[in-house]
Amino acid sequence: MKKNTKLVSAGRKAQYTQGVVNPVVQRASTVVFDSVADMHEAIKERGNRTLFYGRRGTHTHYALQDAIIELENGAGCALYPCGAAAISQSLLSFLKTGDHLLMVDTAYEPTRDFCDKILAGLGITTTYYDPMIGAGIESLIQDNTKVLFLESPGSITMEVQDVPSLVKVAKEHGVITMLDNTYGNGWHYKPLDHGVDISIQAATKYIVGHSDVMMGVAVANETYWPELREHSYLLGQCTSADDAYLALRGLRTMPVRLAQHEKAALQVANWVKAHPLVDHVRHPAMETCPGHEFFKRDFSGSNGLFSFVMNKGSQKAINAFLDALEHFKMGFSWGGFESLVTANKTMSGLRSTTGWHEGPVIRLHIGLEDVDDLIADLAQALKVYEQNC
Ligand SMILES: *Cc1c(COP(=O)(O)O)cnc(C)c1O
């Protein structure tokens, strides 16, 4: 089966769908057993697609999990109430006091805060590494290094990592690798195929796709699935059947949405690139993005998210620009059908190892509006930017 066909049929077992196209929305806390034998069977099979207790999931959750496992080529998939929970609970499932974590310096801001505020308090130390370090990561590995965490492309500044080089060193040292794959999404990038142990996503973004559900997923390989499953369960991680249903519904149309986001974002990025106020564009599919060569080698496509660096600008100019935009709404998320914008005057506070010596960074999510309207909107708002520089 080719990949679109696979995604359409994934997770649609008769047991889950009961004669219709989509799985039933099976809401449950309590599961009841008809006999002691049934109960013992459920205890033995818990976590293995046998109803046991609401927190272990129902047929709606199993359908979503099966589909995500197929998307990411994993052995198992844990569901979380949001992407941030998927990250924090995956880390907590494997780290203990005295362990050391290697975290990419371009991590999503709440990931960094989790390390600095929660893990530090538990006696787990974090070293932030340059996303472009590649095999040089070896020099940062300590005797107590337990996890190497990647995020590629990096948050806001979009550096694409050389995943195979990093994974090779980690494997040689028995270090577990986890990757925030919200951008690559399982459709354009499958980390487990490249040796990563656990692939994590904010399903909130492209899987849900409609800006109306929070959801996180973590997919593990055979080696780490049993521990991830059991520890996430003990940490109390679960999601509602309604949210699981909506995430699965989003997943069915994700490839066609992604194709449109990709096409439109490339058109906008090419327009932005030529603007005199813009120093360079950080779109993974464009040469000016650090790690573009790894993107070309490892990814099958891009999506609606990219950033660009201004060659001058003040906070006043940024604020005026943001207020002038009409179709791009200010919002911290991405992956929905609508266009969004965020802006950072500087990256300081968000980077500790690599620093930031360039101009303001504007990040766009290109939604499903007409490209001409989006470009016209940017053109008029950039004029306002210039007037306020
Ligand atoms: C949004 C996002 C998250 C967090 O997901 P939530 O569902 O909002 O908690 C994690 N990583 C990346 C890269 C994200 O963009």
The ligand as a Gaussian input file, in Angstrom:
#p B3LYP/6-31G(d) Opt

LIG

0 1
 C        2.919000      23.691000      20.009000
 C        4.161000      22.922000      20.193000
 C        4.332000      22.094000      21.293000
 C        3.327000      22.014000      22.419000
 O        2.093000      21.515000      22.052000
 P        0.765000      21.897000      22.872000
 O       -0.238000      20.937000      22.336000
 O        0.474000      23.324000      22.563000
 O        1.054000      21.667000      24.318000
 C        5.489000      21.364000      21.377000
 N        6.443000      21.454000      20.448000
 C        6.334000      22.243000      19.381000
 C        7.429000      22.297000      18.392000
 C        5.192000      23.010000      19.215000
 O        5.096000      23.834000      18.171000

